[in-house]
Amino acid sequence: MYVTIASIVISVLALVILNYTMKLADRYWFRPKKIEKRLRELGFRGNPYRIVFGDANDVGLMRAQVTSKPMELSDDISPRVLPYYKHMVQKYGKKNFIWFGTKARLSVTDPVLVKDILSRPDEFQKPSNDHMGKVLAGGLFLSEGNTWTKHKKILSPGFHMDKIKNMVPSIVESCLKTMEKWNLSLASNKSIEVDMVPEIDALIVDIMSKTVVAGRISEETRRMFQLRNTVNQQAVKLAKLMYFPGWWNLPTQEVKTLKAAHKEIQSLVKKVVTRRLDEMKNGAGNQGDILSLMLKAFQDEASGVSLDDVIEECRSFYFIGQESTARSLIWMLYVLARYPEWQERAREEVLQVFGDQKPNVEGLKQLTIVTMIIYEALRLYPSTGLVHRSISRDTKLGDMVLPAWIQVTIPIILMNHDPDIWGEDVKQFKPERFKEGISNSKMQSIFFAFSGGPRKCIGQSMAMVTNKFVIATLLQHFSLELSPSYLHAPRHSFLLVPQHGMKLVLRKLV
């Protein structure tokens, strides 16, 4: 009898092990190879699947090689920023795929297909189980389905132009405070060298504190952004591990530091949120900022919004709103410094509209040259270089049926530097290409600086208003030029960053 029971136990264990082995084999070999075959039948080309890591190691090695030294002063940045994606286009053509772990990433650069993908968020969704995405972004940026629909409806009023107009005095106040700081630094000097990265970061943090939570920078805020720097640093170190199964649970020091910093940020954001909630319960008015909108929904039991939802959205907008705006603005200042003739044209426009008075919301629409420069900077130096979407079932795209369990990658930087899309002058800085704005049909079909479709950046209008006020205020007070010590080294690190800082020379206008 005991022999019989033992035999049954052993047989059950063997079946369990066999079943688990077959699942692993399917996940890490048979399914990827089946997908590879389907993709090749559709006309896509790429390297053969390599178990577990795929192309991830090659991506890391090529990235390390090209970022080991600065590049020449050029706006043709795609070979440095997305070297492996550029390499794959040169090797296999635009219809290519890359393996990240067991996932095939299909590169799509056809603007018609890109627009179709972005217009169908229920079918082409943000990648699931993205631990790094949740740490770096989270909230509305990663939510799906009913949660995304509900939260967007709650938050959208906070980004209507009438609300943004109410933020203008705070934005201008922050800008003038920064200009005064630089004036004091100049003192009797004719010029000073400034690394714009920490300066613009501090400026946008100040603006976001006033507009996201309608308050001044607090000790919690300062600590949060210190921790955010830790998170960003650890994220870069962990980039190569992100494709390793179960990397989030690895007991490495980098993962532990990332988790600890993220946990403390959550705790600090919770303090800010609960303090505002207590103020609202004690009669404080709704200030129309993002935090107030979410707390108002939280107090309405029918909304289904939890306190954790409020904390997540507040954290998300605090950081992603600040970082994406700041990184874009840094590259806008770069092109102003690099192209002095356009800087002078923009200054003449600003002085004609505002003179030496504070910039105001009524004059923004008259800043056509400034707007053209902003859009061209966003084309050449988009803050987001890659957009990823996933499909969980066979999905029709154009005249193809894509297989389930792949990711679709939209390499925005490659598209923005593609002569087939923008013309033979694509590598030139030509703001006049945007003289008719971006609302015309041509630009709407090829310009994806703020993504597109229903999930288009909710903060686009606020970002544009902030950029215009910062640039207008700066041009009223200073001229910009590249520092002799500036090293041109754009790098894709989740957002587009200047690897060695953005060192510019400020001169006070006579």
Buried (B, 14 or more C-beta within 10 A) or exposed (E): EEEEEEEEEEEEEEEEEEEEEEEEEEEBBEBBEBBBEBBEEBEBBBBEBEEBBBBBEBBBEBBEEBBEEBBEEEBEBBBBBBBBBBBBBEEBEBBBBBBBBBBBBBBBBBBEBBBBBBBBBEBBBBBEEBBBBBBBBBBBBBBEEEBBEBBBEBBEEBBEEEBBBBBBEBBBBBBBEBBEEBEEEBEEEEBBEBBBBEBBBBBBBBBBBBBBBBBEBBEBBEEBBEBBEBBBBBBEBBBBBBBBEEBBEEEEEBBEBBBBBBEBBBEBBBBBBBBBBEBBEEEEEEBBBBBBBBBBBBEEEEBEBEBEBBBBBBBBBBBBBBBBBBBBBBBBBBBBBBBEEBBEBBBEBBBEBBEEEBBBBEBBEBBBBBBBBBBBBBBBBBBBBBBBBBBEEEBEBEEBEBBEBBBBBBBBBBBBBBEEBBEEEBBEBBBEBBEEEBEEEEBEBBBBBBBBBEBEBBBEBBBBBBBBBBBBBBBBBBBBBBBEEBBBBBBBBBBBBBBBBBBBBBBBEE
